[in-house]
Amino acid sequence: MKSIVLAAALSLVLAGSAFASCKSDSADKKLAGAALTSHMKKCESDAKAACEKDSADKKLSGAAKTAHMKKCVADAVGN
């Protein structure tokens, strides 16, 4: 049982590090002005939804959920 949980946690860490942040993605696409603003808003919104789902999957609540959401969104956006 422990090995399954460990394998799942490791795969989540590796999968999370494989994705680019919103900032690096917009820099790669050389976005500026309104296109950059629009891209960042959509990317942050998508990140919040994904982090919210992750929090629910982990059954987090209260301070733990708040801390997780803050870190998760910051990592995804690239702050």
Buried (B, 14 or more C-beta within 10 A) or exposed (E): EEEEEEEEEEEEEEEEEEEEBBBEBBEEEEBEEEEBEEBBEEBBEEBBEBBBEBBEEEEBEEEEBEEBBEEBBEBBBBE
